Every structure is written in structure tokens, then in C-alpha cells.
């Protein structure tokens, strides 16, 4: 293995060919399972047997962290992260092949829940009622009132179907929010005050994207929103079905579920902004509050077996509560967010006493349980934190060019045109170039603190990152392939400038860390080395051509172990959320300038770190991305999102 202390004069010098086996890869995906023929496992117990009073008592009693327990949990999380790395000689553990007979249904439905149809929009309405895409990064429009029309627009532009695709032998749906493998583990819930023509009482509803409808789960106390939240606000909750991703990706699926949560947060934030609404993660709430708020306590509680298990395991289709966001009118003063979190927690835990309607549908006949996913999810659960405070910073603009130049770069597209036309490119042409100014503009919208002279990048206050309450922890190592006016090579975007010294010290000492030509002073982008890195970019991303055939590709580097120690273990999934939000920006920026993009979950983790000179788990690569011109497969026919063909795919 090449020493990171050796001079690194070009990317191809670090070709990694000496890491490759002389024969084909040992694709170590399969290992013996315990086969269970029973319809369920004896290790499952129902959460309905738990006393809600006990839950409230546990939530209100301050939990004093045991240092030894915390270290054990941290050790497990790091074990999961290392165990699920891909390497040149073997991949993370997963299924030997795809069990198509048990591919999970991508559409969760609650049987017998009332279905409340939302509004659809004509192409003319879609263009007229949506602002110019780059204008959102400068300021938000005046907030609109919550109504059936605005809620319909909000979901239509964030989590709805965007199209159907069909060939002679298969038909499948696409959504506005992207997902690893198009498997969509993320489920969404609306918790809202009464809305005319939807519900006369405040309610909790599950969003059904195939029907673009709300499934009414329960009605909640009439004073709930008035007591805790400002007028004209509502909540959006996300949960994950781990089985949907692990069906294809095995143990690495937990990572991908959290990428998808981040993409969904970004999608919701952008759709809300078009209506003049702001979005904030209510990260003070703990796992138990989220579970009762979305009605997920109706699922049997899953107790992970001691090792991987294959068989009929219906309980594995439960939904893991991830987060809840407050959607509220932009410009609301901070004083209106002085929440009584203890009272809010008590009110939410009482949701267990409500009449919850509907039984979740079955997604597969048989399953595989990758036990380490569920053990890791257990170790990173976040408890209620009564000391957290919701801070709403003033909106910070981003973007670096004049209005005239911005219109030229962004092709005059509206937000709705961009978000609903977003696709994941399968191939790129390896020819199309990008102007340097376009490249800088795209990166300026990736900054967490906006774009203002003298402003240091750290706090996440620009769109859509302002939804996240923590300081930026994710950076980007960029492979520039085809940017006119910029030498090919390895570059680095520092998204939290407090990390600059630590990054420079941790990475290869031969990196030059110079500002590229024409780069604005406010854009913390640095050239590390000049070289044609296309070959290495392809090798690092599991030998996928798409990583080298675009204008540029990148790896998202998170400050990981120190963050887990300083901010606690529940930051582990949140680091992936941040990469997902960043990925959502890259998707939208690429489409807004007339090309495309793709998230890359398959990459060789430690070889990426070796290229950068990283030697420990302080910084870890969590997500890769590529931006370029797509090659369209003309054999695939596109169909409108609504009405769809009526298949669950």
C-alpha cells in the first residue's frame, strides 16, 4: 500500500492498480443465514404492551450518560461504519443476488384509512405558479396560507411522483425526491391544523405519493398547534423502512436510508420556499416523541436477532422514526419559538391514546434481516433534550453573479420545472464541458452560510441547509474533469472554515491549497493538485464510468469521529442527512443549468481516504456524486406521473 507521505504529483501515479486482485473480485456478498420457517420470530414483542405512563416517566427523568456505555455504543457505530465499507478486494456484506419475487413494494398504504385526494396541476399552472429557480437563493416570496391548494403544491413539488418509465418488459415510477436504487425507504407524514376540504379537525396523515393523496391516520386535540407553534404552521415527519434498502444493498442499506432522509429534507425545504415557508428540524424531540407523533407505535417493536436471518419476518417492515420538521411562514420572529419542550413531549406522548386508523400493508412475502443495521439504529437513537433551543436565523442569500449572468446560467427555469424534471443519470457522454463561472455558481449554492463578503462558512443558514440546526460538518473533495478555464485535478470545498487547519493537517502534505484562477474570495475552494484524475475517479467509485464521464465528480467528506464524541452518537445518521441535502442541491443545480447528476453510494471508502492522505476516522467519505450531461436511453418511454398505470413499482 502506497504511503500517503510520498510525493503525489498526479492522480494517475496513485492508480490503485496494485490494490486489485489478479483474478476477478471476491464479491463477498453472501454468507450462511439462519433460516426460519415460521411466519414470525419469537424475538419480536408488541409495543402496545408498554405502558404510556412508563414511557412518559422515562422521558422526563434526566438520563445521566454512562461513559463506559457511551464508549461501547461509539465502538459499535465505528464497527458498523468500518464493516460496511467497500474495498477493492471485497464489498460490504449484502445479498448474493436480487430476490425479485420479494422486492419490497415501494408504496406503503394504511388499509381502511380514509384517502383524501389532493389537487393536481396542469402544465400551464405548474409554470405560472412557481418562481424563477435562482431567485429562491436570494429571498423567499411572501408566505401563503395553508390550504388544500398550497399543501397539494408543497407535496407535488417535494415527495410526489414525477413520471413513470416503461419498456417492453417493465414499468416503474420516479419521484421528485431521489432514492438509492429507486427503492424509496422514506415515508412522510403531515401533522397539521385543520385545513378546509381536507379535515375539519387537526390531524395526522400519511402521504401516499402514488395517489397524491393523504391517508388520514387520526385527529389530534384542537389546541395542539395553537399552544405550541406559530399560526399558519404544520409539521412534516419522516420515517425509514430499512428493509427496502437492505433488500438490495444488505448491511450498507442503513447508510443509504439516511442519504434518502437528507434528500427528502432538501426536497421539502425547496418546495416550502416556493410558497414563502421556512423549514426547521425539531431536533429537540427524541425517538419516542417521533414514534407517537407519526403513529408508528402501532408497529410491533422489532428486536434484532443475534445474526443475519432469512425467512418470513413481517415485523421487519416497521418504520423507524427519523425526524420531524416545522414548516412555518418565513420572517416569523425568534420569540415565537420559545417552546415548552417538556409540555410538548407530554402532549405528543398522549397521542398513544388517540384512535389510529388503518393497518399497514405488507411489502414482501419473505425477508432478510441484516442484524447490524437494527443494532446500529438502536445505538444512535436520540432522546428528548429539554436543553435544546430552536433558533431561527435570518435568511442568508447565496449565489455570486449578477441577475443578468444568473439568467444566462440557469436557462430561465422555474423551481417546479427543475424539481419535477430532476432525474438520476445512468450514463454521461464524456464530452460535455462546463464553464468555470457555472462551476463556481453551483458551488456557491452548496455553501451553508450563504455568500456574503467577509462571512465565514460554518453555520447552516442558507437555503436549503437552514433546515439543519447544527454547524456544517460535511466538505467536498472534487475531481474536476471538464470545466473550461479550470485545470483538471483535485480540488476541495471547505464548508466549515473552522475545520480548515484540521483538514490541512490531516490530508496529504504535498497538496498545494491554492485558490483557483477566477475563484471569488468568498468561495472557500482550493486546488490541491493538477492532473487528469478521470481514471482514479472511476476506480474509486466502484469502477463506474459515470464518475469520470461528467464535468466533475466529488466525494463528501464528513468530520465524523470528533463529531460523534462532541455532539453525541445520534449525529451519525445526521451526517448522512447533511450529505443528502448537499446532494439534493447538486441535483437541482445540474438540472437548472441544463445537464444532470447522479448520487453514487458505491465507492471504495478507504482508498478515497488514502488518496487524500487521511489515516484515521476523523474525516470519512460518506457519499459520492457526479455532474455532467446524460446519455438518454431511447428504448425507455416516459409516461405522465398522474394518472399512473396502476402498478406498485
C-alpha positions as CSV (number, residue, x, y, z in Angstrom):
1,X,0.0,0.0,0.0
2,X,1.4,3.4,-1.0
3,X,2.4,5.6,1.8
4,X,0.5,8.9,2.0
5,X,3.7,10.7,2.8
6,X,5.2,10.0,-0.6
7,X,5.1,13.0,-3.1
8,X,1.8,12.9,-5.0
9,X,2.4,14.7,-8.3
10,X,-0.6,13.4,-10.2
11,X,-3.7,11.3,-9.8
12,X,-2.6,8.5,-12.1
13,X,0.5,8.0,-10.0
14,X,-1.9,6.9,-7.3
15,X,-3.7,4.5,-9.7
16,X,-4.6,1.8,-7.2
17,X,-3.9,-1.0,-9.7
18,X,-1.6,-2.6,-7.2
19,X,-4.6,-3.0,-4.8
20,X,-6.6,-5.0,-7.4
21,X,-6.6,-8.8,-7.2
22,X,-5.1,-10.8,-10.1
23,X,-8.4,-12.6,-10.6
24,X,-11.9,-11.3,-10.5
25,X,-13.2,-9.5,-7.4
26,X,-14.1,-11.6,-4.3
27,X,-17.6,-10.2,-4.3
28,X,-18.1,-11.3,-0.7
29,X,-21.9,-10.6,-0.5
30,X,-23.2,-13.9,0.7
31,X,-22.9,-15.8,4.0
32,X,-25.0,-18.6,5.6
33,X,-28.3,-17.4,7.0
34,X,-30.3,-18.9,9.8
35,X,-33.5,-20.0,8.0
36,X,-36.7,-19.6,9.9
37,X,-39.8,-21.3,8.5
38,X,-42.2,-19.7,11.0
39,X,-44.3,-16.7,10.0
40,X,-42.6,-14.6,12.6
41,X,-39.8,-14.7,15.1
42,X,-40.1,-15.3,18.8
43,X,-37.8,-12.4,19.5
44,X,-40.5,-9.9,18.4
45,X,-42.6,-8.2,21.0
46,X,-45.5,-5.8,20.6
47,X,-45.0,-2.2,21.7
48,X,-48.7,-1.9,22.5
49,X,-48.0,-3.8,25.7
50,X,-45.9,-1.0,27.0
51,X,-47.4,1.5,29.4
52,X,-47.5,5.0,28.1
53,X,-47.2,6.3,31.7
54,X,-43.9,4.4,32.0
55,X,-42.8,6.0,28.7
56,X,-43.6,9.4,30.0
57,X,-41.7,8.8,33.2
58,X,-38.7,7.5,31.4
59,X,-38.7,10.6,29.1
60,X,-39.0,13.1,31.9
61,X,-36.3,11.6,34.1
62,X,-32.9,13.0,33.0
63,X,-30.7,10.3,31.7
64,X,-27.1,10.5,33.0
65,X,-24.8,9.1,30.3
66,X,-22.6,6.3,31.4
67,X,-19.2,6.9,30.0
68,X,-18.5,3.2,29.6
69,X,-21.8,2.6,27.8
70,X,-21.2,5.6,25.5
71,X,-17.8,4.2,24.6
72,X,-19.4,0.8,23.9
73,X,-22.0,2.4,21.7
74,X,-19.4,4.5,19.9
75,X,-17.3,1.4,19.3
76,X,-20.4,-0.3,17.8
77,X,-21.1,2.6,15.4
78,X,-17.5,2.7,14.3
79,X,-17.6,-1.0,13.8
80,X,-20.7,-0.7,11.7
81,X,-19.1,2.1,9.6
82,X,-15.9,0.1,9.0
83,X,-17.7,-3.2,8.4
84,X,-19.9,-1.6,5.7
85,X,-17.0,-0.2,3.7
86,X,-16.4,-1.3,0.2
87,X,-12.8,-2.2,-0.7
88,X,-11.1,-3.3,-3.9
89,X,-10.9,-6.9,-2.8
90,X,-14.4,-7.2,-1.3
91,X,-17.6,-5.3,-0.9
92,X,-19.8,-4.8,2.2
93,X,-22.0,-7.8,3.0
94,X,-25.2,-8.0,1.1
95,X,-27.4,-10.4,-0.9
96,X,-25.7,-12.7,-3.3
97,X,-28.3,-11.8,-5.9
98,X,-31.6,-9.9,-6.1
99,X,-34.6,-11.8,-4.9
100,X,-37.1,-10.3,-7.4
101,X,-40.0,-12.3,-6.0
102,X,-39.6,-10.4,-2.7
103,X,-38.7,-6.9,-3.9
104,X,-40.4,-4.6,-1.4
105,X,-43.5,-2.7,-2.5
106,X,-42.3,0.9,-2.8
107,X,-45.7,2.2,-1.7
108,X,-46.8,2.0,1.9
109,X,-50.6,2.2,2.4
110,X,-52.7,2.1,5.5
111,X,-55.6,-0.3,4.8
112,X,-59.0,1.2,5.8
113,X,-57.6,4.7,6.4
114,X,-59.7,7.4,4.6
115,X,-58.0,8.6,1.4
116,X,-58.1,12.3,1.0
117,X,-57.2,13.3,-2.7
118,X,-55.0,16.3,-3.2
119,X,-55.1,18.7,-6.2
120,X,-53.3,18.1,-9.5
121,X,-51.9,20.9,-11.7
122,X,-51.9,21.5,-15.4
123,X,-48.5,22.2,-17.1
124,X,-49.6,25.8,-17.5
125,X,-50.4,26.1,-13.8
126,X,-47.1,24.5,-12.9
127,X,-45.1,27.1,-14.8
128,X,-47.2,30.1,-13.7
129,X,-47.3,29.4,-10.0
130,X,-43.6,28.8,-9.4
131,X,-40.8,31.4,-9.0
132,X,-37.6,31.6,-11.1
133,X,-35.3,28.9,-9.7
134,X,-32.2,31.0,-8.6
135,X,-34.4,33.7,-7.1
136,X,-35.1,31.5,-4.1
137,X,-31.5,31.6,-3.1
138,X,-31.7,35.4,-2.8
139,X,-35.0,35.8,-0.9
140,X,-38.3,34.0,-0.3
141,X,-41.7,35.1,-1.6
142,X,-44.4,36.3,0.7
143,X,-45.8,33.3,2.7
144,X,-49.0,31.8,1.5
145,X,-51.7,30.5,3.8
146,X,-52.1,26.8,4.5
147,X,-54.9,25.4,2.3
148,X,-55.7,22.4,0.3
149,X,-54.1,24.1,-2.7
150,X,-50.8,25.0,-1.1
151,X,-50.4,21.7,0.7
152,X,-51.1,20.0,-2.7
153,X,-48.4,22.2,-4.3
154,X,-46.0,21.6,-1.5
155,X,-46.2,17.7,-1.7
156,X,-46.4,17.8,-5.5
157,X,-43.1,19.6,-5.7
158,X,-41.3,17.6,-3.0
159,X,-42.4,14.0,-2.5
160,X,-44.8,13.1,-5.3
161,X,-44.3,11.0,-8.4
162,X,-42.6,12.9,-11.2
163,X,-43.1,10.3,-14.0
164,X,-43.4,6.7,-15.0
165,X,-40.9,4.9,-17.1
166,X,-41.7,1.9,-19.3
167,X,-40.0,-0.7,-21.5
168,X,-41.4,-3.7,-23.2
169,X,-40.9,-5.8,-20.1
170,X,-41.1,-3.4,-17.1
171,X,-42.8,-0.3,-15.7
172,X,-41.6,1.7,-12.8
173,X,-42.2,5.1,-11.1
174,X,-39.9,8.0,-10.4
175,X,-40.3,10.6,-7.7
176,X,-39.4,14.2,-7.1
177,X,-37.1,13.1,-4.2
178,X,-34.3,10.7,-5.3
179,X,-33.6,7.4,-3.6
180,X,-30.8,4.9,-3.7
181,X,-31.7,2.2,-6.2
182,X,-35.1,3.9,-6.6
183,X,-36.2,1.9,-3.6
184,X,-37.7,4.8,-1.5
185,X,-37.4,3.7,2.1
186,X,-38.6,7.2,3.3
187,X,-42.2,7.6,4.3
188,X,-43.7,11.0,5.0
189,X,-46.4,12.2,7.5
190,X,-48.2,15.5,7.7
191,X,-49.3,16.7,11.2
192,X,-51.4,19.8,10.6
193,X,-54.1,22.1,12.0
194,X,-57.5,21.8,10.3
195,X,-57.5,22.5,6.6
196,X,-60.7,23.3,4.7
197,X,-61.7,20.5,2.3
198,X,-59.2,18.1,3.9
199,X,-60.1,17.8,7.6
200,X,-62.3,20.0,10.0
201,X,-60.0,19.0,12.9
202,X,-56.2,18.9,13.3
203,X,-54.9,15.6,12.0
204,X,-52.1,13.3,11.3
205,X,-52.0,11.9,7.8
206,X,-49.6,9.6,5.8
207,X,-48.7,10.9,2.4
208,X,-49.5,8.4,-0.4
209,X,-47.4,9.5,-3.4
210,X,-48.8,7.1,-5.9
211,X,-52.3,8.6,-5.4
212,X,-51.0,12.1,-4.5
213,X,-53.4,11.8,-1.5
214,X,-53.3,11.9,2.3
215,X,-54.3,8.9,4.3
216,X,-56.0,10.1,7.5
217,X,-54.5,8.3,10.5
218,X,-56.0,10.2,13.4
219,X,-57.4,13.5,14.6
220,X,-55.5,15.3,17.3
221,X,-56.5,17.7,20.1
222,X,-57.8,21.0,18.8
223,X,-55.5,23.2,20.9
224,X,-52.2,21.4,20.0
225,X,-50.9,23.7,17.3
226,X,-52.2,26.9,18.9
227,X,-50.4,26.0,22.2
228,X,-47.0,25.2,20.7
229,X,-46.5,26.6,17.2
230,X,-47.0,29.9,15.4
231,X,-50.1,30.4,13.2
232,X,-50.1,29.0,9.7
233,X,-47.5,26.3,10.5
234,X,-47.6,22.5,10.3
235,X,-45.2,19.5,10.8
236,X,-43.7,17.1,8.3
237,X,-42.3,13.8,9.7
238,X,-40.0,11.2,8.0
239,X,-39.5,7.6,8.8
240,X,-37.5,4.8,7.2
241,X,-38.2,1.2,6.2
242,X,-34.7,-0.3,6.4
243,X,-35.9,-3.5,4.7
244,X,-36.5,-1.6,1.4
245,X,-32.8,-0.7,1.1
246,X,-31.3,-3.8,2.7
247,X,-33.2,-6.0,0.2
248,X,-30.7,-4.8,-2.4
249,X,-27.8,-3.4,-0.6
250,X,-27.5,-5.5,2.6
251,X,-25.7,-4.0,5.5
252,X,-24.8,-0.8,3.8
253,X,-28.5,-0.1,3.4
254,X,-28.6,1.9,6.7
255,X,-26.3,4.5,5.1
256,X,-28.5,4.8,2.1
257,X,-31.7,5.2,4.1
258,X,-30.1,8.2,5.8
259,X,-28.9,9.6,2.5
260,X,-32.5,9.5,1.4
261,X,-33.7,11.3,4.5
262,X,-31.3,14.1,3.7
263,X,-32.6,14.3,0.1
264,X,-36.1,14.4,1.4
265,X,-35.3,17.3,3.8
266,X,-33.7,19.2,0.9
267,X,-36.7,18.5,-1.3
268,X,-39.2,19.6,1.3
269,X,-37.2,22.8,2.1
270,X,-37.1,23.8,-1.6
271,X,-40.8,23.2,-2.1
272,X,-41.7,25.1,1.0
273,X,-39.6,28.0,-0.1
274,X,-41.6,28.4,-3.3
275,X,-44.6,29.1,-1.0
276,X,-42.8,31.5,1.3
277,X,-42.4,28.9,4.0
278,X,-39.3,28.2,6.1
279,X,-38.4,24.8,7.5
280,X,-36.6,23.8,10.7
281,X,-35.8,20.4,12.1
282,X,-37.3,20.0,15.6
283,X,-34.2,18.1,16.8
284,X,-35.1,18.6,20.4
285,X,-37.6,15.8,20.2
286,X,-36.5,12.2,20.8
287,X,-37.1,8.9,19.3
288,X,-40.2,8.2,21.5
289,X,-41.8,11.6,20.7
290,X,-41.3,11.0,16.9
291,X,-42.8,7.5,17.2
292,X,-46.0,8.7,18.8
293,X,-46.3,11.8,16.7
294,X,-46.4,9.8,13.5
295,X,-48.4,6.9,14.9
296,X,-45.5,4.5,14.4
297,X,-46.1,2.9,17.8
298,X,-48.7,0.7,16.0
299,X,-45.9,-1.4,14.5
300,X,-44.7,-4.4,16.6
301,X,-41.4,-3.5,18.3
302,X,-38.5,-5.1,16.5
303,X,-35.8,-6.9,18.5
304,X,-32.9,-7.7,16.3
305,X,-31.6,-11.3,16.2
306,X,-28.0,-12.1,17.0
307,X,-27.0,-12.6,13.4
308,X,-28.4,-12.3,9.9
309,X,-31.7,-14.2,9.5
310,X,-33.7,-15.1,6.4
311,X,-37.4,-16.1,6.3
312,X,-40.9,-14.7,6.8
313,X,-40.3,-11.8,9.1
314,X,-43.3,-9.4,8.6
315,X,-42.2,-7.3,11.6
316,X,-39.1,-6.2,9.8
317,X,-41.3,-3.9,7.7
318,X,-41.8,-1.5,10.6
319,X,-41.0,2.2,10.1
320,X,-38.1,3.8,12.1
321,X,-38.9,7.4,13.1
322,X,-36.2,9.7,11.7
323,X,-37.1,13.3,12.2
324,X,-39.9,15.9,12.2
325,X,-39.7,19.4,10.7
326,X,-41.7,22.5,11.5
327,X,-42.9,24.3,8.3
328,X,-43.8,27.9,9.1
329,X,-44.2,31.3,7.4
330,X,-40.8,32.9,6.6
331,X,-40.0,36.0,8.6
332,X,-41.6,34.8,11.8
333,X,-39.6,36.2,14.8
334,X,-37.5,34.0,17.0
335,X,-39.5,34.9,20.1
336,X,-42.4,32.9,18.7
337,X,-40.4,29.7,19.0
338,X,-39.9,29.7,22.8
339,X,-41.3,26.2,23.0
340,X,-42.0,24.4,26.3
341,X,-40.4,21.2,25.2
342,X,-41.5,19.2,28.3
343,X,-45.1,20.2,27.8
344,X,-44.7,19.4,24.0
345,X,-43.3,16.0,24.8
346,X,-46.1,15.2,27.2
347,X,-48.7,16.2,24.6
348,X,-47.1,14.1,21.9
349,X,-46.8,11.0,24.2
350,X,-50.5,11.3,24.8
351,X,-51.1,10.6,21.1
352,X,-50.8,7.0,22.0
353,X,-54.3,7.3,23.4
354,X,-55.8,8.5,20.1
355,X,-57.8,6.3,17.7
356,X,-55.3,5.4,15.0
357,X,-56.9,4.3,11.8
358,X,-55.5,1.8,9.3
359,X,-53.4,-1.2,9.1
360,X,-50.1,-1.0,7.2
361,X,-49.9,-3.1,4.1
362,X,-47.4,-5.9,3.6
363,X,-44.4,-5.1,1.4
364,X,-42.8,-8.6,0.8
365,X,-43.6,-12.2,1.5
366,X,-40.1,-13.1,2.7
367,X,-37.2,-11.1,4.2
368,X,-33.6,-11.0,5.2
369,X,-32.7,-9.3,8.4
370,X,-29.2,-7.8,8.4
371,X,-28.9,-7.6,12.2
372,X,-26.2,-4.9,12.4
373,X,-28.5,-2.3,10.8
374,X,-31.0,-2.6,13.6
375,X,-28.4,-2.7,16.3
376,X,-26.8,0.4,14.9
377,X,-30.1,2.2,14.7
378,X,-30.7,1.3,18.3
379,X,-27.4,2.8,19.3
380,X,-27.9,6.1,17.6
381,X,-31.4,6.8,18.9
382,X,-31.8,10.4,20.1
383,X,-33.5,11.0,23.4
384,X,-35.6,14.1,24.3
385,X,-33.3,17.1,25.0
386,X,-35.0,19.7,27.2
387,X,-32.0,22.0,26.9
388,X,-32.2,22.3,23.1
389,X,-33.5,25.6,21.7
390,X,-34.9,26.2,18.3
391,X,-33.0,29.1,16.7
392,X,-34.3,30.7,13.5
393,X,-31.6,32.7,11.8
394,X,-32.3,35.5,9.3
395,X,-32.4,34.2,5.7
396,X,-29.0,34.4,4.1
397,X,-28.7,34.8,0.3
398,X,-26.3,32.7,-1.7
399,X,-25.0,32.9,-5.3
400,X,-22.2,35.1,-6.7
401,X,-23.3,36.6,-10.0
402,X,-25.5,39.4,-11.3
403,X,-29.1,38.9,-12.3
404,X,-28.2,39.0,-16.0
405,X,-25.5,36.4,-15.7
406,X,-27.6,34.3,-13.4
407,X,-30.4,34.2,-16.1
408,X,-27.9,33.0,-18.7
409,X,-26.5,30.3,-16.4
410,X,-29.9,28.9,-15.3
411,X,-31.8,28.8,-18.6
412,X,-34.9,30.7,-17.2
413,X,-36.3,27.6,-15.5
414,X,-38.8,27.8,-12.6
415,X,-38.4,25.9,-9.4
416,X,-41.1,23.5,-10.3
417,X,-39.6,22.8,-13.7
418,X,-36.3,22.0,-12.1
419,X,-37.5,19.8,-9.2
420,X,-40.0,17.8,-11.3
421,X,-37.6,17.2,-14.2
422,X,-34.9,16.0,-11.8
423,X,-33.6,12.6,-12.9
424,X,-30.6,10.4,-11.9
425,X,-28.4,10.0,-14.9
426,X,-27.4,6.4,-15.7
427,X,-24.6,7.3,-18.2
428,X,-22.8,10.5,-19.1
429,X,-21.4,11.4,-22.5
430,X,-17.8,12.1,-21.5
431,X,-17.7,15.1,-23.8
432,X,-19.8,18.0,-22.5
433,X,-18.0,20.8,-20.8
434,X,-19.0,23.3,-18.2
435,X,-17.9,27.0,-17.9
436,X,-15.8,27.9,-15.0
437,X,-18.4,30.6,-13.9
438,X,-21.1,28.0,-13.9
439,X,-19.0,25.7,-11.7
440,X,-18.4,28.4,-9.2
441,X,-22.0,29.4,-9.2
442,X,-23.1,25.8,-8.4
443,X,-20.6,25.5,-5.6
444,X,-21.7,28.9,-4.1
445,X,-25.2,27.3,-3.7
446,X,-23.5,24.5,-1.8
447,X,-22.3,26.8,1.0
448,X,-24.1,26.5,4.3
449,X,-23.7,30.2,5.3
450,X,-24.6,31.8,2.1
451,X,-22.4,34.2,0.0
452,X,-21.5,37.5,1.6
453,X,-18.3,39.4,1.7
454,X,-16.4,38.6,4.9
455,X,-18.8,35.9,6.1
456,X,-17.1,32.7,7.4
457,X,-18.7,29.4,6.4
458,X,-19.9,27.5,9.4
459,X,-23.5,27.9,10.4
460,X,-26.2,26.5,8.1
461,X,-28.4,29.5,7.4
462,X,-28.8,29.5,3.6
463,X,-31.4,27.5,1.6
464,X,-31.9,24.6,1.9
465,X,-29.3,23.9,4.6
466,X,-31.0,26.2,7.1
467,X,-33.4,23.3,7.9
468,X,-30.5,21.7,9.8
469,X,-29.7,23.0,13.3
470,X,-26.1,22.0,13.6
471,X,-23.0,23.7,12.1
472,X,-21.8,22.2,8.8
473,X,-19.8,19.0,9.2
474,X,-19.5,18.0,5.6
475,X,-17.0,19.1,2.9
476,X,-16.4,18.1,-0.7
477,X,-13.3,16.7,-2.4
478,X,-13.8,17.4,-6.1
479,X,-12.4,15.7,-9.2
480,X,-12.6,18.4,-12.0
481,X,-12.7,16.7,-15.4
482,X,-14.2,19.1,-18.0
483,X,-14.5,22.6,-16.7
484,X,-13.4,25.2,-19.3
485,X,-10.8,27.6,-17.8
486,X,-10.0,25.3,-14.9
487,X,-7.2,22.8,-14.9
488,X,-8.1,19.2,-14.4
489,X,-7.3,18.0,-11.0
490,X,-8.3,17.5,-7.4
491,X,-10.0,20.4,-5.5
492,X,-11.5,20.9,-2.1
493,X,-14.6,22.9,-1.0
494,X,-14.4,23.8,2.7
495,X,-17.9,24.1,4.0
496,X,-16.9,24.9,7.6
497,X,-13.9,27.1,7.8
498,X,-13.3,26.2,11.5
499,X,-12.1,22.9,10.1
500,X,-9.6,24.3,7.7
501,X,-6.5,23.9,9.8
502,X,-7.6,20.4,10.9
503,X,-8.3,19.4,7.3
504,X,-5.0,20.7,6.0
505,X,-3.0,18.9,8.8
506,X,-4.9,15.6,8.3
507,X,-4.5,15.5,4.5
508,X,-1.6,14.8,2.2
509,X,1.2,17.4,2.9
510,X,2.0,17.8,-0.8
511,X,-1.4,19.3,-1.5
512,X,-0.9,23.0,-2.5
513,X,-4.1,24.5,-1.2
514,X,-4.2,27.4,-3.6
515,X,-7.2,29.5,-4.8
516,X,-8.1,28.6,-8.4
517,X,-8.0,31.3,-11.1
518,X,-11.1,33.5,-11.1
519,X,-12.4,32.0,-7.9
520,X,-14.3,34.6,-5.8
521,X,-12.6,35.3,-2.4
522,X,-15.8,34.3,-0.6
523,X,-15.9,30.8,-2.1
524,X,-13.6,28.6,0.0
525,X,-12.5,26.4,-2.9
526,X,-8.9,25.2,-3.1
527,X,-6.8,23.5,-5.7
528,X,-4.9,20.5,-4.2
529,X,-3.1,19.1,-7.3
530,X,-3.3,19.4,-11.1
531,X,-3.7,16.1,-13.0
532,X,-6.1,14.1,-15.1
533,X,-8.0,12.3,-12.4
534,X,-10.6,10.6,-14.5
535,X,-9.1,7.2,-14.2
536,X,-8.8,7.4,-10.4
537,X,-12.3,8.9,-10.0
538,X,-13.7,5.9,-11.9
539,X,-11.7,3.4,-9.9
540,X,-12.8,4.9,-6.5
541,X,-16.5,4.9,-7.4
542,X,-16.6,1.1,-7.9
543,X,-15.2,1.3,-11.4
544,X,-18.3,3.2,-12.6
545,X,-17.7,5.2,-15.8
546,X,-20.2,7.8,-14.7
547,X,-17.7,9.1,-12.1
548,X,-15.2,10.1,-14.9
549,X,-17.5,10.9,-17.8
550,X,-19.1,14.1,-16.3
551,X,-17.9,17.6,-15.9
552,X,-16.9,16.9,-12.3
553,X,-17.4,14.4,-9.6
554,X,-16.9,14.5,-5.8
555,X,-16.7,12.7,-2.5
556,X,-18.4,14.2,0.5
557,X,-16.1,14.1,3.5
558,X,-17.6,14.4,7.0
559,X,-15.8,15.2,10.2
560,X,-17.0,12.0,11.8
561,X,-15.5,10.6,15.0
562,X,-14.9,14.0,16.7
563,X,-18.5,15.0,15.9
564,X,-19.8,11.8,17.4
565,X,-17.8,12.4,20.6
566,X,-18.6,16.1,20.8
567,X,-22.3,16.1,19.8
568,X,-23.2,12.5,20.6
569,X,-23.8,9.3,18.6
570,X,-27.1,10.4,17.1
571,X,-25.1,12.6,14.8
572,X,-24.1,9.5,12.8
573,X,-27.3,9.4,10.7
574,X,-27.4,13.2,10.7
575,X,-24.1,13.4,8.9
576,X,-25.6,11.3,6.2
577,X,-28.6,13.6,6.2
578,X,-26.3,16.6,5.6
579,X,-24.7,14.8,2.6
580,X,-28.2,14.1,1.3
581,X,-29.2,17.8,1.5
582,X,-26.0,18.7,-0.3
583,X,-26.7,16.1,-2.9
584,X,-30.1,17.5,-3.4
585,X,-28.7,20.9,-4.2
586,X,-26.2,19.3,-6.7
587,X,-29.1,17.5,-8.4
588,X,-31.2,20.7,-8.7
589,X,-28.2,22.9,-9.8
590,X,-27.2,20.4,-12.5
591,X,-30.7,20.3,-14.0
592,X,-31.2,24.1,-13.6
593,X,-28.1,24.7,-15.8
594,X,-29.3,22.1,-18.4
595,X,-27.4,18.9,-17.6
596,X,-27.9,16.2,-15.0
597,X,-26.3,14.4,-12.0
598,X,-26.3,11.2,-10.0
599,X,-25.6,10.2,-6.4
600,X,-23.1,7.4,-6.1
601,X,-23.4,5.3,-3.0
602,X,-21.0,2.6,-4.2
603,X,-17.4,3.8,-3.7
604,X,-14.2,2.3,-2.1
605,X,-14.1,4.1,1.2
606,X,-10.5,3.7,2.5
607,X,-8.9,4.1,-0.9
608,X,-10.6,7.5,-1.1
609,X,-9.1,8.3,2.3
610,X,-5.7,7.0,1.2
611,X,-5.8,9.3,-1.9
612,X,-6.4,12.3,0.4
613,X,-3.8,11.2,2.9
614,X,-6.3,10.6,5.7
615,X,-5.2,8.0,8.3
616,X,-8.0,7.7,10.9
617,X,-11.7,8.1,11.3
618,X,-11.6,11.9,12.0
619,X,-12.7,12.5,8.4
620,X,-14.7,9.9,6.4
621,X,-16.1,9.8,2.9
622,X,-19.9,9.3,3.2
623,X,-21.4,9.9,-0.3
624,X,-20.1,10.5,-3.8
625,X,-21.7,12.5,-6.7
626,X,-21.2,13.2,-10.3
627,X,-22.4,16.1,-12.5
628,X,-22.5,16.0,-16.3
629,X,-24.5,15.6,-19.5
630,X,-26.7,12.5,-19.5
631,X,-26.9,9.9,-22.2
632,X,-30.6,9.2,-22.8
633,X,-31.8,5.6,-23.3
634,X,-34.3,6.0,-26.2
635,X,-35.6,2.5,-25.5
636,X,-37.3,3.7,-22.3
637,X,-40.6,5.5,-22.7
638,X,-41.7,8.3,-20.3
639,X,-45.3,8.5,-19.1
640,X,-47.0,11.2,-17.0
641,X,-46.9,10.8,-13.2
642,X,-50.7,11.1,-12.9
643,X,-52.8,9.2,-13.7
644,X,-50.3,6.3,-13.5
645,X,-50.5,2.8,-14.9
646,X,-51.7,1.3,-11.6
647,X,-48.8,-0.9,-10.7
648,X,-46.8,-1.0,-7.5
649,X,-43.3,-0.3,-8.8
